[in-house]
Amino acid sequence: MQPLSIGLVHYTVLSAILFGIGLFGVLAKKNAVSVLICIELMLNAVNINLIAFSKFVTPGDFIGQIFAIFVITVAAAEVGVGLAIIIAIYRNKLTVNLDEFDWLKW
């Protein structure tokens, strides 16, 4: 029996599925915290793609890993700022439902 080998297609399909789930969550969820979690899922899908392409296209270099670390850093900053904004909004409106945020509407 031949050992199972995981190729670039497998990583790409996994990444596409995770990105799709995250995109659906961003578009369908009404809770601001859930939207942030779904954005993180989408960023992790991008990280899987970056590392997979780095492994298969340039196996000797660490370009994909470096970009993934950059994306993780940006994601951590995004979560920190996003949660701070959500907490500030919650203190004023006592809700995190995105449908009730109408400050930018005419």
SULHU-V799624 format. One record per residue. N is the residue number from 1. PHI is phi in whole degrees, 0 to 359 (NA if undefined). BURIAL is I if it has 9 or more other C-alpha atoms within 8 Angstrom, else O. Layout:
BEGIN
[[N PHI BURIAL] [N PHI BURIAL]]
END
This chain:
BEGIN
[[1 NA O] [2 277 O] [3 293 O] [4 287 O] [5 248 O] [6 261 O] [7 257 O] [8 296 I] [9 296 O] [10 299 O] [11 296 I] [12 293 I] [13 295 O] [14 301 I] [15 296 I] [16 295 I] [17 295 O] [18 297 I] [19 295 I] [20 296 I] [21 297 I] [22 296 I] [23 295 I] [24 299 O] [25 296 I] [26 296 I] [27 280 O] [28 259 O] [29 283 I] [30 251 I] [31 273 I] [32 295 I] [33 293 I] [34 295 I] [35 295 I] [36 298 I] [37 297 O] [38 292 I] [39 296 I] [40 298 I] [41 298 I] [42 294 I] [43 293 I] [44 292 O] [45 297 I] [46 296 I] [47 298 I] [48 300 I] [49 296 I] [50 300 I] [51 288 I] [52 294 I] [53 293 I] [54 296 I] [55 293 I] [56 266 O] [57 269 O] [58 234 I] [59 294 O] [60 276 O] [61 265 O] [62 244 I] [63 294 O] [64 296 I] [65 295 I] [66 295 O] [67 296 I] [68 295 I] [69 297 O] [70 297 O] [71 295 I] [72 297 I] [73 296 O] [74 296 O] [75 295 I] [76 295 O] [77 295 O] [78 297 O] [79 293 I] [80 298 O] [81 292 O] [82 297 I] [83 293 I] [84 297 O] [85 295 O] [86 296 I] [87 295 O] [88 296 O] [89 293 I] [90 297 I] [91 295 O] [92 274 O] [93 252 O] [94 60 O] [95 205 O] [96 240 I] [97 282 I] [98 291 O] [99 289 O] [100 268 O] [101 270 O] [102 233 O] [103 288 O] [104 262 O] [105 276 O] [106 286 O]]
END
